[in-house]
Amino acid sequence: MPHAIMSLFDPGALGIVAAGTVIGTAARCGWRDFAAALKASAGLVHGSFRLEANRKALAQAISAIQRDGHRRADPALPPDRALALMVETYLRRGVMEPISHIRRAERSLDEARRLNAAQVFVWAGELAPVFGLVGTLLGFTQLAAPAGADATATIMTAVSTAVLTSLYGALIAHLICFPLAGAIERRGLAEEQHREALADWFMAQIKGSEAATQAYRAHLREVS
């Protein structure tokens, strides 16, 4: 069994398909988008959205705002860029309306990044079988044995390369590229749901705090 598995491993054939897929994908989408897609795929392992850290930072920001007011409060910002921008905007402006605009803008940017990253791997999945076919054609060109060489061994090597490159192209597409595209999309949607839930909670706390402050000021005016 191990021998059968090792017989399916051909570094040269794998290199043809992998290198061709990488170069072809980068040529289609550009190296910047290709690098962004690789970064997004790395985020699937490490996690790019730290839920507990963001929740804790927002809770501390609410406490600081309620205690010191938005002008004097100086809490640590959440690690997530969109949530940090939301908190920073409220601390600077002290009104809710700009936060809604920021949330919509950041949501659109995150969606565009997520779709671009997923699309890069979709393109890679489309190109991998193509370069598998290229490797197959390259293998067929090696069928003619050179003078003095073992014809049978040369033909078997060429046929093996031709078959394995097509196999590698299909495996890379359906076991790596397309699954990564789907995983990036699912992870991005899940992170967006967590981000929206935290943002809604922050805004609800701010509205409650502002309502309590207004009620307290009204009470002071009545007493005076």
N, C-alpha and C positions, 0 to 999 in steps of 0.2 A: 504493500500500500504506500509506504513512504516513497519508494522508488517511482511508483506511478505518479505521485504528486510532484516529485522533483522533475519528472520528465515533461511536465507542463510549464516549467519555469524556464524561460529563455530571456536573459537580460537584454540581448540585442533587440528582440522583437518588442519587449516591453518598453525599451527606451525609444524605439521608433514611434510607438503609439502615444506614449506619455509626452514626449517632447513635442511631437506634432500637435497634439491636443492643446498643450499649454501655449505654444507659439501661435497657433491658429486662433485660439480664443482671445489671446491678448491683442492680436492684430484686428480682430473684429470689434472688440469693446474698448480697447485702449488699455495701456498698462495701469493707469490710475484706477479705473473701475475694476480691473483685474486684481490689483492689490487690495482694494476695498472689499472685494468679495472674499479674498483669502482671510482678511481680518475678521469679516463677519462669520466665516466658518470656524475660525479659532475661538470666537465668542461662544460657539455652541458647547465647547468643552469647559471654558473658564467662566462663562456667564458674564455678559456685559452690563446687566442691570442688577444692582445689589439691593434687593427688596428691603431687607431689614435695616441696612445702613441708611437708605433713603427715608424709610418710615421714622427712624429715630431722629434723623436730622430735621425732618418736618415738624415732629413733635417738639423738639427743642426750640425751633424757630417760633412756633405758636406760643410756647411758654414765654420766650423773650419778648415777643410783640405784646402779649397781654400784660406783662410785667412792666416793660419800659416804654411801650408805644413804638410805632413803626419807625419814627425818626431817630430814636436813640438805641433801638435794638441792634445788636451786632452778632447774630448767631452764625455758626458755621453752616455753609451752604450744603445742600445735598450733593452726593457725588454724581447724580444724573444731571446732564447738561440742561435738559428742558425744565426739570423741577427747580434746579438752581436758578435759572433765568427767571422763573415765575416768582420765586421768593425774593430775589434781588429786585425785581421790578416793583413788587409791593412795598418793599422797604424804602425804595427811592420815591415812589409816587404816592403810596398810601391810598390808592383807589383800586377797585376791582376790574374796571373795564379793560385796561391794557392787558391784564392777565388772560382774558378770554382771547384776545387777538394773538397773543404769544402762543397760547396753547394750540390754536388752529394752525399757526405757521409752523410750529415745531412738529405737530402731528403730520403735516404734509411733507416736511423734510424727512422725517423718519420713515414714512411710507415710501417715499421715492428711493431712499437708500436701501431699504429692504427689498423692494422690487428690482432694483438694479443689481444687487448682489445675487438674488435668486436667478435673474435672467442670465447672468454670466455663467452660472453652472448649468443652466438649461442649454446655452450655446455650446458649452464644453461637452455636454451629453450628446448633442447632435453631431459634433465634430469628431468625437472619439471613434465611432464606427467608420467614419470616412477615412481617418488615418489608419484604422485597422485594415481597410481595403487597400490603402496605399502600401502598407507593409506586405499584404498578400501579393500585390502586383510585383513588388520588389523581390519577394521570394521566388516568384515564377521566373524572374529574369536570371536567377542563379541556377536554373535547371540544367543548363549546358555545362557539363563538366570540363574543366581545363585539361590540357594535355598532360598526361602522366598522373592524373589524380584518380582516386577511386570513384568511378562514376556512380555506383550505388550509394555510397556514403554522401556524396555531394547532392544527389537528387533527394535523398531522405532528409538532409538538413534543410534544403530549400523548401521542400513540401512542409516540413515542420514549422519553419518560420512563417510560411504563407498562411497556414492554418491558425497558428497561435496568435498572430497579429490580429486576425479577425476576432478571435476569442477574446483577446485583451481589450479590443475596442468595445465589444458588447459589454464586458464585465465592468470596465471603467465607467461606461455610460450609465448602466442600470444599477450598479452597486455603489457607486461613488457620486457621480455628478448629479443625477436626478434626485437621489435621496438627500444630498446636501441642499439642493434648491428647495425641496419641500421642508426640510428641517429649519432652514433660515426663515422661511415664511412663517412657519408655526411658532418658532421662538420669538420672532418679531411681533406677531400678533399677541402672544402671551405677555410680553414685556409692555406692549402698549396698553393692554387691559390693566396691568398693575400700575402703570404710570398714571392712567386716567383715574383709577380709583383713589390713588394718593392725592392727586391734584383736586379731585372733587372733595375729598375729606379736608384738605387744607383750606379750600375756599369756603366750605361750610363752617369751619372753625372761625375763620376771619369774619364772616358775616355775623355769626353768633356773638363774637367779641365786639364788633361794631354796634350791633343792636343793644347789647348790654351797656356799652359806653353811652350811647344816645339816651337810653332810658335813665341811666344814672344822672346824666346832665340835666335831663328834664325834671327829674326829681329835685335836684339842687335848685333849679330855677323856681319850682313851686314852693320850696321851703323858704327861699330868700324873699 
